[in-house]
Amino acid sequence: MRLKTTHRSQAALAAVACAAMILLSPSSNTYVKANAPCTIVMDGTISATEWACADNKTTFYLDIDNTPDGNGQVNVDGDNFLYLAEDLANLYICLDLCSDRSTDETWEWVGVWLMTAARTFDTDATWAMYLDNGLESLMYSVADQQTIPFLHATPEYGPRVYPELESEYQVVTGTGDGNVTLFDNSGSQPTFNVTSEFIDGMNQFRIDFAINLERCIPLFTEEFFPTIKHVRVELASKANRSVGNNNIVVGYANGTFNAMDPDQVFPVNGETTLETDVILIEPGNITAAREILVSLQGNSPSAFIEQVEYISFEVYVNGTNRARTNGYVQYPYSTIKVYQVMKSFGASPDCSIAHRMFEMRIPKSQLEHYDSRSGVGIIVAGYGTMTFVGSHYWVYSKVNNYIPYQDSTKYISIPMFGVDIPVPEEIPGYEVLVLVLVSTGIVTGVAFKRARDGSR
């Protein structure tokens, strides 16, 4: 053992030796908070003194569906409890769900949404904008003992987009009549017209489009983009006279076109009656700038006018796993990647009848902008067999008619009181004892290492 001291007297050191002490073993789930007489053990159960050092204990009443489950167990209306505590390294959350009396874990999940800095948001888009920047989330599958995967394997179409900017299209051949607003599908505007141009013995027209596909994936772009299966292009068009050779030519990923490559050319309507054509473009044609390039072009011996009613773009990507939450959480995304969740079913100090309990430990390294002296906003929700009447969820927030994770005004504000005593770093293979002695102007430490076999 190596001892380092200041030149103050050993008596002075002894006088302050009990001022602060933290004991931590990397093989244990226990921490001791110096300014309160308690030890939180991460085992999913709640003992009488375990959460006495919590910064906050909140009681919330749940009016629950009392219909017996498949095992005849009945969830009950009543008080439930939320605890928050912390040390320097971690935030601890405890849910004592006295109302949840069912042991059935089929499709059971629990979610925590945290506001670690002042943010204002009221839509999925503004909520997503602040993730990992003042907002955090953890969507945990109790049955699978892991976070709920954000995406599932079944593809679906994202939102349909139309050209919006003048820079997203160019009339290469012919004379255009109209502007970018005429390419959408409002149904009330005139068509975008292109009068053919006589070149090399043929009347021709060509309109090129370049659409950034990030517009088709406005939220969680980096998660969705690698799952693109194809890009769907829908064109509604006609001509003022029959045109025998109208096509969409798809650009290559390098930004070039080749109207002679049959794999890149798709015939479309060239008649005088409005018709709709759909083509599916493989993701290998997406450029490095994440654009899809298409060229609408045609030619005829006689002059003509091409009339575009609309052209739209959609991506076919893996959908979110919202069905895992029975559709109540549209974006079941977890920013928190490192965590510990422990559960149990039994009695607690606040409820002597067996019920569901959760203990969670989240490293503060996962909580951007968290300041323990500023408090935290929180929403908790889930599903087991415990649900509100006529629904498939329960929630503790400022409202209970939906899970309002995307609305900053619905979060519960929890005051926290700060941490003054640090938790030591874990040393693999060793237990660490750190004794911090604090006196006027003195900070002195004693440390030793002991191998797990007990040797020193």
Secondary structure per residue as TSV (DSSP state, phi and psi in degrees):
chain	resnum	aa	ss	phi	psi
A	1	M	-	360.0	138.0
A	2	R	E	-112.8	129.0
A	3	L	E	-115.2	130.2
A	4	K	-	-121.8	128.1
A	5	T	-	-132.5	169.9
A	6	T	-	-87.0	-174.8
A	7	H	S	-88.5	9.2
A	8	R	S	-72.2	165.4
A	9	S	-	-69.3	150.0
A	10	Q	H	-62.2	-30.6
A	11	A	H	-64.1	-40.0
A	12	A	H	-65.2	-37.8
A	13	L	H	-65.3	-42.7
A	14	A	H	-63.9	-30.6
A	15	A	H	-67.9	-25.5
A	16	V	T	-111.8	10.3
A	17	A	T	-62.2	-27.0
A	18	C	T	-97.4	11.8
A	19	A	S	-63.4	-40.7
A	20	A	E	-156.7	134.9
A	21	M	E	-149.3	138.3
A	22	I	E	-126.1	131.1
A	23	L	E	-115.9	124.7
A	24	L	E	-139.0	133.2
A	25	S	-	-119.2	127.9
A	26	P	T	-63.5	-19.4
A	27	S	T	-89.5	2.0
A	28	S	-	-113.4	159.7
A	29	N	-	-106.5	30.9
A	30	T	E	-114.3	139.8
A	31	Y	E	-133.7	151.6
A	32	V	E	-114.2	121.2
A	33	K	-	-88.9	127.7
A	34	A	T	-66.8	-32.5
A	35	N	T	-93.8	14.2
A	36	A	S	-152.7	144.4
A	37	P	S	-84.2	74.6
A	38	C	-	-155.6	161.4
A	39	T	E	-136.5	119.4
A	40	I	E	-88.0	121.9
A	41	V	E	-107.0	120.7
A	42	M	-	-80.2	80.2
A	43	D	S	-131.2	2.7
A	44	G	S	86.9	-9.5
A	45	T	-	-104.4	158.5
A	46	I	-	-120.1	119.0
A	47	S	-	-97.6	174.2
A	48	A	T	-63.6	-37.9
A	49	T	T	-109.8	-4.2
A	50	E	T	-59.4	-42.0
A	51	W	T	-105.5	25.5
A	52	A	T	-65.9	-24.2
A	53	C	T	-90.8	8.4
A	54	A	-	-59.4	139.7
A	55	D	S	-66.8	-28.7
A	56	N	E	-154.2	139.0
A	57	K	E	-125.6	121.1
A	58	T	E	-115.7	135.0
A	59	T	E	-101.4	131.3
A	60	F	E	-136.5	138.3
A	61	Y	E	-93.9	134.3
A	62	L	E	-119.4	127.4
A	63	D	-	-96.4	102.7
A	64	I	B	-107.5	151.8
A	65	D	-	-63.7	122.3
A	66	N	-	-97.6	16.8
A	67	T	-	-70.4	131.0
A	68	P	-	-59.3	143.9
A	69	D	-	-82.5	-171.0
A	70	G	T	-64.5	-18.6
A	71	N	T	-98.9	5.9
A	72	G	S	81.0	6.2
A	73	Q	-	-83.1	142.1
A	74	V	-	-119.7	121.8
A	75	N	-	-76.6	151.9
A	76	V	-	-126.1	150.9
A	77	D	-	-71.5	146.8
A	78	G	E	157.3	-173.3
A	79	D	E	-78.0	140.5
A	80	N	E	-128.8	167.1
A	81	F	E	-136.4	138.1
A	82	L	E	-121.2	124.6
A	83	Y	E	-113.1	142.2
A	84	L	E	-129.1	133.6
A	85	A	E	-143.3	170.2
A	86	E	E	-158.4	155.6
A	87	D	-	-122.1	-169.7
A	88	L	S	-64.7	-31.2
A	89	A	S	-96.0	-24.3
A	90	N	E	-138.0	152.6
A	91	L	E	-105.2	134.2
A	92	Y	E	-115.1	134.5
A	93	I	E	-127.2	134.0
A	94	C	E	-127.1	132.3
A	95	L	E	-115.6	115.9
A	96	D	E	-105.4	91.0
A	97	L	E	-91.0	79.1
A	98	C	T	-62.8	-23.4
A	99	S	T	-76.4	-20.6
A	100	D	-	-89.6	99.3
A	101	R	-	-106.2	13.9
A	102	S	-	-104.5	140.3
A	103	T	-	-94.8	-1.0
A	104	D	-	-74.2	116.9
A	105	E	-	-99.2	8.9
A	106	T	T	-58.6	120.8
A	107	W	T	59.7	18.3
A	108	E	-	-71.5	137.3
A	109	W	E	-147.2	159.6
A	110	V	E	-139.5	138.3
A	111	G	E	-124.9	144.5
A	112	V	E	-129.8	127.2
A	113	W	E	-118.2	128.8
A	114	L	E	-120.4	141.2
A	115	M	E	-112.4	104.7
A	116	T	-	-96.3	-2.6
A	117	A	S	-151.8	158.4
A	118	A	-	-64.6	118.8
A	119	R	-	-139.8	148.5
A	120	T	-	-120.2	123.7
A	121	F	-	-157.8	152.3
A	122	D	-	-149.0	14.1
A	123	T	S	-139.8	165.6
A	124	D	H	-58.8	-38.2
A	125	A	H	-65.8	-46.0
A	126	T	H	-73.1	-31.6
A	127	W	H	-62.7	-49.7
A	128	A	H	-61.7	-31.6
A	129	M	H	-61.5	-31.5
A	130	Y	T	-98.3	2.1
A	131	L	B	-61.9	138.2
A	132	D	T	62.4	18.9
A	133	N	T	-148.5	53.1
A	134	G	T	111.0	-15.8
A	135	L	E	-125.6	138.9
A	136	E	E	-135.8	160.0
A	137	S	E	-151.1	150.4
A	138	L	E	-142.2	115.5
A	139	M	E	-110.9	109.4
A	140	Y	E	-114.9	127.6
A	141	S	E	-88.4	113.6
A	142	V	T	-66.6	-42.1
A	143	A	T	-63.3	-37.9
A	144	D	T	-96.0	-10.5
A	145	Q	T	56.0	46.6
A	146	Q	E	-161.2	169.1
A	147	T	E	-65.5	148.0
A	148	I	-	-68.2	125.4
A	149	P	-	-56.4	134.6
A	150	F	S	-65.3	-40.6
A	151	L	E	-112.0	150.1
A	152	H	E	-108.6	173.6
A	153	A	E	-83.0	-8.7
A	154	T	E	-88.7	118.8
A	155	P	E	-73.6	158.4
A	156	E	E	-153.4	163.2
A	157	Y	E	-82.9	139.2
A	158	G	-	-80.6	-173.3
A	159	P	-	-64.9	144.9
A	160	R	-	-80.0	134.0
A	161	V	B	-124.5	157.2
A	162	Y	-	-124.2	161.1
A	163	P	-	-55.7	133.1
A	164	E	-	-119.2	-26.3
A	165	L	S	-112.0	146.7
A	166	E	G	-60.2	-27.7
A	167	S	G	-74.0	-8.6
A	168	E	G	-88.4	-2.8
A	169	Y	E	-144.0	159.5
A	170	Q	E	-150.0	128.1
A	171	V	E	-82.6	105.0
A	172	V	E	-83.4	-40.1
A	173	T	E	-132.2	134.0
A	174	G	S	99.5	-176.5
A	175	T	E	-118.0	119.3
A	176	G	E	-83.2	148.2
A	177	D	E	-134.9	102.7
A	178	G	S	137.1	-174.3
A	179	N	-	-138.7	-177.1
A	180	V	G	-63.2	-24.8
A	181	T	G	-66.6	-16.5
A	182	L	G	-84.1	-3.5
A	183	F	G	-88.5	-4.9
A	184	D	S	-86.8	-179.8
A	185	N	-	-111.4	41.3
A	186	S	-	-70.2	-26.0
A	187	G	S	83.7	-8.2
A	188	S	S	-106.4	-14.9
A	189	Q	S	-94.7	161.4
A	190	P	-	-69.0	168.6
A	191	T	-	-77.0	157.2
A	192	F	E	-84.8	122.2
A	193	N	E	-109.5	143.9
A	194	V	E	-130.5	119.6
A	195	T	E	-85.0	128.9
A	196	S	-	-61.2	159.6
A	197	E	E	-123.3	135.1
A	198	F	E	-84.0	114.3
A	199	I	E	-138.7	130.7
A	200	D	T	52.5	42.2
A	201	G	T	80.9	5.0
A	202	M	E	-133.5	148.3
A	203	N	E	-86.7	124.1
A	204	Q	E	-132.5	156.0
A	205	F	E	-142.4	158.1
A	206	R	E	-157.8	128.8
A	207	I	E	-123.9	125.6
A	208	D	E	-102.3	140.1
A	209	F	E	-122.4	140.2
A	210	A	E	-132.8	107.9
A	211	I	E	-114.1	123.3
A	212	N	E	-74.5	120.2
A	213	L	G	-73.3	-10.8
A	214	E	G	-63.2	-23.6
A	215	R	G	-66.2	-27.7
A	216	C	G	-80.2	-12.7
A	217	I	-	-130.8	73.4
A	218	P	-	-70.2	-24.8
A	219	L	S	-118.4	142.8
A	220	F	S	53.2	45.5
A	221	T	H	-56.7	-44.0
A	222	E	H	-68.0	-26.9
A	223	E	H	-78.1	-41.6
A	224	F	H	-78.4	-38.0
A	225	F	G	-56.0	-44.2
A	226	P	G	-65.1	-12.3
A	227	T	G	-97.1	6.6
A	228	I	-	-58.7	126.3
A	229	K	-	-94.3	-40.5
A	230	H	E	-164.9	167.4
A	231	V	E	-110.7	127.7
A	232	R	E	-99.0	122.6
A	233	V	E	-112.6	127.8
A	234	E	E	-119.5	127.6
A	235	L	E	-125.1	128.6
A	236	A	E	-112.6	119.3
A	237	S	E	-154.4	169.7
A	238	K	E	-161.5	176.9
A	239	A	E	-131.6	162.4
A	240	N	S	-78.6	-10.4
A	241	R	S	-152.2	160.8
A	242	S	-	-62.2	128.5
A	243	V	-	-118.0	119.6
A	244	G	S	-78.7	-11.6
A	245	N	E	-139.7	79.4
A	246	N	E	-112.0	133.0
A	247	N	E	-144.8	156.4
A	248	I	E	-103.5	125.8
A	249	V	E	-106.2	124.5
A	250	V	E	-90.6	131.1
A	251	G	-	-73.6	153.1
A	252	Y	-	-77.3	168.0
A	253	A	T	-64.1	-21.8
A	254	N	T	-85.1	1.7
A	255	G	S	93.1	3.6
A	256	T	-	-102.1	164.5
A	257	F	-	-120.2	151.5
A	258	N	-	-144.8	99.6
A	259	A	T	-72.4	-3.1
A	260	M	T	-97.9	-3.9
A	261	D	-	-90.2	110.2
A	262	P	G	-62.6	-23.3
A	263	D	G	-73.3	-14.6
A	264	Q	G	-108.7	-1.2
A	265	V	E	-114.6	130.6
A	266	F	E	-129.2	118.2
A	267	P	E	-67.2	142.7
A	268	V	-	-133.2	174.8
A	269	N	-	-60.6	134.8
A	270	G	-	-130.1	20.2
A	271	E	S	-99.2	178.0
A	272	T	S	-86.1	-7.2
A	273	T	S	-97.7	134.3
A	274	L	-	-62.7	127.8
A	275	E	E	-137.4	160.2
A	276	T	E	-112.4	132.7
A	277	D	E	-119.0	142.4
A	278	V	E	-125.5	131.4
A	279	I	E	-127.0	149.9
A	280	L	E	-114.0	125.0
A	281	I	E	-108.3	130.0
A	282	E	-	-69.9	149.0
A	283	P	G	-65.5	-16.2
A	284	G	G	-65.1	-12.0
A	285	N	G	-91.4	-3.1
A	286	I	-	-73.6	133.2
A	287	T	-	-77.6	169.5
A	288	A	T	-62.6	-25.2
A	289	A	T	-84.9	8.2
A	290	R	S	65.4	33.3
A	291	E	E	-105.5	151.8
A	292	I	E	-111.0	133.0
A	293	L	E	-112.8	127.6
A	294	V	E	-134.9	146.2
A	295	S	E	-125.7	119.8
A	296	L	E	-93.3	119.3
A	297	Q	E	-148.3	153.9
A	298	G	E	-161.4	167.0
A	299	N	E	-152.6	156.4
A	300	S	E	-158.4	151.2
A	301	P	S	-62.7	-28.5
A	302	S	S	-104.6	151.5
A	303	A	-	-64.1	148.4
A	304	F	-	-155.5	169.2
A	305	I	E	-121.7	122.2
A	306	E	E	-85.7	133.6
A	307	Q	E	-122.0	115.2
A	308	V	E	-101.2	115.6
A	309	E	E	-74.9	-47.8
A	310	Y	E	-165.5	160.8
A	311	I	E	-140.2	131.7
A	312	S	E	-130.8	162.1
A	313	F	E	-136.3	136.3
A	314	E	E	-140.5	149.8
A	315	V	E	-108.8	145.4
A	316	Y	E	-104.6	105.5
A	317	V	E	-129.7	165.7
A	318	N	E	-61.3	137.2
A	319	G	E	-83.6	167.6
A	320	T	E	-73.7	160.2
A	321	N	S	-85.7	37.4
A	322	R	G	-62.9	-26.4
A	323	A	G	-62.2	-25.4
A	324	R	G	-65.3	-22.2
A	325	T	G	-108.3	22.6
A	326	N	T	57.1	27.4
A	327	G	T	82.6	1.4
A	328	Y	S	-81.7	-17.9
A	329	V	-	-122.1	105.0
A	330	Q	S	-64.8	-36.2
A	331	Y	-	-124.8	86.5
A	332	P	-	-79.5	66.5
A	333	Y	-	-99.5	138.1
A	334	S	-	-112.3	113.1
A	335	T	-	-77.4	-26.7
A	336	I	-	-83.0	111.0
A	337	K	-	-99.4	-24.3
A	338	V	S	-114.4	125.0
A	339	Y	-	-168.1	170.8
A	340	Q	E	-136.9	127.3
A	341	V	E	-123.9	125.9
A	342	M	E	-122.8	141.9
A	343	K	E	-129.1	160.9
A	344	S	E	-156.4	170.6
A	345	F	E	-136.9	113.7
A	346	G	E	176.7	-163.0
A	347	A	E	-87.4	156.6
A	348	S	E	-138.0	169.6
A	349	P	T	-57.7	-29.3
A	350	D	T	-92.1	-7.1
A	351	C	E	-155.2	114.2
A	352	S	E	-81.1	-11.6
A	353	I	E	-94.1	138.3
A	354	A	E	-55.5	135.2
A	355	H	E	-158.6	176.7
A	356	R	E	-83.8	137.9
A	357	M	E	-134.9	147.7
A	358	F	E	-132.1	141.2
A	359	E	E	-124.5	134.9
A	360	M	E	-128.9	140.9
A	361	R	E	-125.9	123.6
A	362	I	E	-123.3	117.2
A	363	P	E	-59.9	139.2
A	364	K	G	-66.9	-17.2
A	365	S	G	-63.6	-17.5
A	366	Q	G	-89.1	-4.9
A	367	L	S	-115.0	91.8
A	368	E	T	-63.3	134.9
A	369	H	T	68.0	12.8
A	370	Y	-	-68.5	130.3
A	371	D	-	-129.3	110.4
A	372	S	T	-62.2	-22.3
A	373	R	T	-85.1	-5.0
A	374	S	T	-102.7	-7.7
A	375	G	-	83.2	-174.6
A	376	V	E	-148.7	146.1
A	377	G	E	-95.6	145.0
A	378	I	E	-147.4	144.8
A	379	I	E	-130.7	134.7
A	380	V	E	-123.9	144.7
A	381	A	E	-156.6	171.1
A	382	G	E	175.5	-171.2
A	383	Y	E	-154.5	134.9
A	384	G	S	-132.8	-98.9
A	385	T	S	-115.5	-8.7
A	386	M	-	-74.1	120.5
A	387	T	-	-145.0	161.8
A	388	F	B	-69.8	158.0
A	389	V	T	-60.8	131.0
A	390	G	T	74.9	16.2
A	391	S	S	-138.3	-175.2
A	392	H	S	-132.1	45.6
A	393	Y	-	-162.7	165.0
A	394	W	E	-132.1	156.6
A	395	V	E	-151.9	145.6
A	396	Y	E	-117.6	106.0
A	397	S	S	-154.0	-167.5
A	398	K	S	-77.8	-8.2
A	399	V	-	-137.3	160.7
A	400	N	-	-129.2	8.6
A	401	N	S	-87.2	-3.5
A	402	Y	S	-164.4	176.1
A	403	I	-	-98.9	101.1
A	404	P	-	-92.1	46.8
A	405	Y	T	-59.2	-23.6
A	406	Q	T	-93.4	16.9
A	407	D	-	-130.9	109.9
A	408	S	G	-62.5	-25.2
A	409	T	G	-76.4	-8.0
A	410	K	G	-101.7	0.5
A	411	Y	S	-78.6	145.6
A	412	I	E	-84.3	127.1
A	413	S	E	-86.9	124.0
A	414	I	E	-117.2	119.5
A	415	P	-	-75.1	142.0
A	416	M	-	-121.7	164.9
A	417	F	-	-125.2	13.4
A	418	G	-	82.9	164.3
A	419	V	-	-132.9	132.3
A	420	D	-	-108.6	-21.9
A	421	I	S	-107.9	122.4
A	422	P	-	-75.2	155.1
A	423	V	-	-97.6	131.3
A	424	P	-	-69.7	156.8
A	425	E	-	-67.7	146.3
A	426	E	-	-75.3	141.6
A	427	I	-	-114.2	112.6
A	428	P	T	-53.8	130.0
A	429	G	T	88.3	-3.5
A	430	Y	E	-131.8	155.0
A	431	E	E	-94.3	148.2
A	432	V	E	-125.7	128.8
A	433	L	E	-115.0	123.3
A	434	V	E	-120.2	123.9
A	435	L	E	-112.5	115.8
A	436	V	E	-104.1	121.1
A	437	L	E	-108.9	121.8
A	438	V	E	-119.6	123.8
A	439	S	E	-140.9	-170.9
A	440	T	T	-68.5	107.4
A	441	G	T	78.0	5.1
A	442	I	E	-119.3	129.6
A	443	V	E	-129.0	111.9
A	444	T	E	-125.0	140.0
A	445	G	E	-124.5	148.4
A	446	V	E	-125.3	127.6
A	447	A	E	-139.9	145.6
A	448	F	E	-143.4	157.7
A	449	K	E	-113.5	139.1
A	450	R	E	-134.1	124.0
A	451	A	E	-64.5	157.7
A	452	R	T	-67.0	-13.7
A	453	D	T	-84.9	1.0
A	454	G	S	96.6	-10.0
A	455	S	-	-76.0	164.1
A	456	R	-	-124.0	360.0
